[in-house]
Amino acid sequence: MQTTVERTAEHTVKLTIEVPSDQFDKDLDKTYRAIAREVKIPGFRPGKAPKPIIDAQVGHDVVLEEFVNASVPTYFRTAVSDEDLAPIGDPEVDVEQLEPGKPFIFTAIVEVRPRLELSEDDYKGVHATRPSTEVSDEEVDSWIERLRRQFAELEPVERAALDGDFVTVNITVTKGGTEVERLTREARLDAELSGTKPGDILRFDDTLEADRVGEDLAGLASFQVLVKDVKALKLPDTDDAFAKTASEFDTMDALRADLREKVREVKEREVEGVIRDRVLQAMVDTVDVDLPDSLIEDETTHRVHHAEENAGRYGLTLDQMLEIQGWDRDRLHDDSRDHAVRAIKADLVLEAVARSEGIEVTADELGAEIGSLAQAYDRDPKELAKQLDRTGQIVTLAGDIIRTKALDILVRDADIADESPEAVNATPAEPAEEPKETD
């Protein structure tokens, strides 16, 4: 098969693909046999009708159309693979020659991913910093504060609720003048009813979403919220008694020393990952590449969809999740777009390094990765391998392995300096436990 590539625009190419006549005739015969198995022709067993009979029965043009639909995608994939191109979306195909006994010729216009070319001087010796694993007093204080909240108690107060207080309410929902019993409930809320006090009644109308309550209850409903009580969070003093309650230590000094060591251990475990991120980001910052809008938008849409799926796992819509976070869809789209651009550039950098270094993926590496995935998802490795091959995801998996190996080389040859202990580091998050309630 012969392919000619012509660049028609900055990110668009036109491929002229010529399939030799013997290959064309062979694949056209496959199409005839496939149609013969599907079409019932009197006097012939399934799959045994000759070509002239099939042409007369279904039409020669229909046969050729079936051939094009079945074979062009395969020819196209082979061509872009041979030319080392990465298409974006589906090609615009135009058949130039389609006559039995002659080469089959068609053109395919398609948008392709840009490609970086890097020399060793471009990616060896990248400057990055190794994060300090020293722990500041402020970080220890932050962990102490989390412990205090875990062992805090709730005390009733007579004043109006302040931010951070917990308010117990009875919520009554009515629709069309009838109480919706399954939505009427008691609930405890925090930081949502600031300024209210026990005995207050709030009334408002709101829309019940079908995806949360079902089609039968969807629509405008009336809400009545009765404030039953307000409770404030009482934090324990940070004394030796607290240390004994919150840990196996007898003094606050011993507890602080233990927390300092644990935070340091967490930082040490995270160092390698942080270094890899910083080295890659340093490389991304050096490249200047124009990206196709369609590529950016596809990746942005994927990230927004992923955020929507995450919200669904918590029983929320995307808008509800964004409201909790103080975001809106515009901010989510802009943030997703920024991350999409960074991710695409990172892939282009790693692919360029892989080409320069001649990195390939071995069968053993691919098998090991499939084995890990099979174990993680409780699947049979052989069945998973077949599925990945059928769907084309085996190529994606191989690409992931190659990019990981390219990043290994970037980090190996990077110029990494120690970060000063004064640099700000993120403190690992810890879920807060439910406060204990006093009688």
Buried (B, 14 or more C-beta within 10 A) or exposed (E): BEBEBEEEEEBBBBBBBBBEBEBBBEBBEEBBBBBBEEBEBEEBEEEEBEBEBBBEBBEEEEBBBBBBEBBBBEBBEBBBEEEEBBBBEEBEBEEEEBEEEEBBBBBBBBBBBBEBEBEEEBBBEBEBBBBBBBBBEEBBBBBBEBBBBBBBBBEEBEEBBEEEBBBBBBBBBBBEEEEBEEBBEEEBBBEEBEEBBBEBEEEEEEEBBEEEBEEEBBEEBBBBBBBBBBBBBBBBEBEBEBBBEBBEBEEBEBBBEBBBEBBBEEBEEBEEEBBBEBBBBBBBEEBEBEBBEEBBEBBBBEBBEEBBEEBEEEEBBBBBBBEEEEBEEEEBBEBBBEEBBBBBBBBBBBBBBBBBBEBEBEEEBBEEBBEEBBEEEEBEBEEBBEBBEEEEEBEEBBBBBBBBBBBEBBBEBBEBEEBEEEEEBEBBEEEEEEBEEEE
